[in-house]
Amino acid sequence: MPFLLIKTNIDLDDTVSFALTNYASKVVAEALGKPESYVMINVCPGQYMSMGAKTAPCVYMELESVALPQTETARLSQVLTKMVGDRLNVPGNRVYTVFRSVPGNMWGYNGSTF
């Protein structure tokens, strides 16, 4: 049920995009203590983005999950920022992350809800 969207203005080839997708899936599963079989990742490279009126490399992420604990968002921000820093060489001050907790009855899966 965790979903991570990663948007960046960096052009990534398919190999790097797929590697980031696979790595992010493991990071999110471990960070949330959820089975990786429920994790969905969407990497969107080459976006037209600016941050602070500059088009230097930047990243925007959204992490959504059922019952995402508000007490964990600071730790999750560190984990995700480190992940894109390590993989894309984007400094933390060029990364925004939005967190959303979704009630189980509002998240559909396999024709039902959680």
C-alpha positions in Angstrom: 0.0 0.0 0.0 2.9 2.5 0.3 3.2 4.6 -2.9 6.3 6.7 -3.6 6.3 9.2 -6.4 9.7 10.6 -7.4 9.9 13.5 -9.8 13.1 15.1 -10.9 14.4 17.5 -13.5 17.3 15.2 -14.1 17.3 13.2 -17.4 17.8 9.6 -16.4 18.2 6.7 -18.9 16.0 3.7 -18.5 18.7 1.7 -16.7 19.1 4.3 -14.0 15.4 4.9 -13.7 14.7 1.1 -13.2 17.6 0.8 -10.7 16.2 3.8 -8.7 12.7 2.2 -8.8 14.0 -1.1 -7.5 16.2 0.5 -4.8 13.4 2.8 -3.7 11.0 -0.1 -3.3 13.4 -1.8 -0.9 14.1 1.4 1.0 10.3 2.2 1.4 9.5 -1.3 2.5 12.2 -1.4 5.1 11.5 2.2 6.4 7.8 1.4 6.8 8.1 -2.2 7.9 5.8 -3.2 5.1 6.1 -6.1 2.7 7.8 -5.0 -0.5 5.1 -6.9 -2.4 2.7 -4.0 -1.5 5.1 -1.1 -2.4 4.5 0.9 -5.6 7.2 3.3 -7.0 6.8 5.8 -9.8 10.0 7.5 -11.1 9.4 10.5 -13.4 12.7 11.8 -14.7 13.2 14.8 -17.1 10.5 16.9 -15.6 10.3 20.7 -16.1 11.0 21.8 -12.6 12.6 24.7 -10.7 13.2 25.2 -7.0 14.2 28.6 -5.6 14.0 30.1 -9.1 16.8 27.8 -10.2 16.7 24.8 -12.5 19.6 23.0 -10.8 18.9 19.4 -10.1 16.0 18.9 -7.7 13.6 16.2 -6.5 10.0 16.3 -5.4 8.6 13.2 -3.7 5.2 12.1 -2.4 4.9 9.2 0.0 1.4 7.9 0.6 0.4 5.0 2.7 -2.4 3.6 4.8 -2.1 4.8 8.4 1.3 6.6 7.8 2.3 7.6 11.3 2.9 11.4 11.7 5.5 10.7 14.3 7.7 9.0 11.6 7.7 11.7 8.9 11.0 13.4 10.1 12.8 10.0 10.0 11.2 9.1 6.7 12.3 12.5 5.3 15.9 11.7 6.3 15.8 8.3 4.7 14.2 9.4 1.4 16.4 12.4 1.1 19.5 10.3 1.7 18.3 7.8 -0.9 17.9 10.4 -3.7 21.1 12.1 -2.6 23.1 8.8 -2.8 21.5 7.8 -6.1 21.0 11.1 -7.9 23.6 13.3 -6.2 20.9 15.9 -5.3 21.6 17.8 -2.1 19.0 17.7 0.6 18.2 21.4 0.2 17.0 20.7 -3.3 14.5 18.0 -2.2 10.8 18.4 -1.1 8.9 15.5 0.3 5.1 15.4 1.0 3.6 12.7 3.3 0.0 11.6 3.2 -1.7 9.1 5.4 -4.8 7.5 3.9 -7.5 5.7 5.8 -7.7 2.0 4.8 -11.2 2.3 3.5 -10.0 5.0 1.0 -7.2 2.9 -0.5 -8.3 0.3 -3.1 -6.4 -2.9 -3.9 -7.4 -6.0 -5.8 -11.1 -5.0 -6.0 -11.4 -4.2 -2.3 -10.0 -1.8 0.3 -7.7 -2.0 3.2 
